Amino acid sequence: MFVGRWVQDSVTTDNYGFGAYTLNGKAYEETVIQHFRKEYQGQKIRMTLELVNDTIIQVYHPCDSAGRPVTEISSVEKYVRIR
């Protein structure tokens, strides 16, 4: 599940969604159940996740069926735990 909001060019967009997922090693696959963009509902999202100390590194959609990112159109998000 994720919930958030972002502002770009003075336009505010709510950002939320959740789904059912599996994690096999670093390969993450989620079937989207609810999403603020309705066209994502029912879609499968694949990415790789890596935990390094206090940081989760998420290489995001799309990934191939083996969980490897398609680098020419991938994005990377890093989340650092705040203590």
C-alpha positions in Angstrom: 0.0 0.0 0.0 1.1 3.5 -0.7 -0.4 6.9 0.0 1.0 10.3 -0.9 0.5 13.5 -2.8 2.7 15.5 -5.1 2.6 19.0 -6.6 3.9 19.7 -10.1 3.4 23.1 -11.8 0.9 24.1 -9.1 -1.3 21.0 -9.7 -1.8 18.7 -6.7 -2.3 15.0 -7.4 -3.3 12.4 -4.8 -1.2 9.2 -5.2 -2.5 5.9 -3.7 -2.9 2.2 -4.3 -2.5 -1.3 -3.1 -2.4 -4.9 -4.4 -1.5 -8.5 -3.7 2.2 -9.3 -4.1 4.8 -12.0 -4.2 8.5 -11.6 -3.4 11.0 -14.2 -4.6 14.5 -13.2 -3.7 14.8 -9.7 -5.2 12.0 -10.2 -7.7 8.7 -8.5 -6.7 5.5 -8.9 -8.5 2.3 -7.1 -7.6 -1.3 -7.4 -9.0 -2.8 -4.0 -8.6 -6.2 -4.1 -6.8 -6.8 -0.4 -6.2 -5.0 2.6 -7.8 -5.7 6.3 -8.3 -5.2 5.7 -12.0 -8.0 3.2 -12.8 -6.1 1.8 -15.9 -3.5 0.2 -13.5 -6.2 -1.9 -11.7 -5.7 -5.5 -12.5 -2.3 -5.0 -14.0 0.8 -6.9 -12.9 3.8 -4.7 -11.9 7.3 -6.2 -11.7 10.3 -4.7 -10.1 13.4 -5.6 -8.1 13.8 -4.8 -4.5 17.1 -4.7 -2.6 17.6 -3.9 1.1 21.0 -2.4 1.9 21.5 -1.5 5.5 18.7 1.0 6.2 17.8 1.7 2.6 15.3 -0.1 0.3 16.3 0.3 -3.4 13.4 -0.3 -5.8 14.0 -0.6 -9.5 10.6 0.0 -10.9 8.4 -1.3 -13.7 8.9 -2.6 -16.2 10.9 -5.7 -15.5 11.1 -8.8 -17.6 9.5 -12.1 -16.4 12.7 -13.0 -14.5 12.6 -9.7 -12.5 15.4 -8.0 -14.4 14.7 -4.3 -15.1 14.3 -3.0 -18.7 16.9 -0.3 -18.1 16.0 2.0 -21.0 12.7 2.8 -19.4 13.2 2.0 -15.7 13.2 4.3 -12.7 14.9 3.9 -9.4 13.5 4.9 -6.0 15.4 4.8 -2.7 13.8 4.9 0.7 16.0 5.5 3.7 14.8 4.7 7.2 14.8 7.7 9.5 15.6 6.9 13.0 
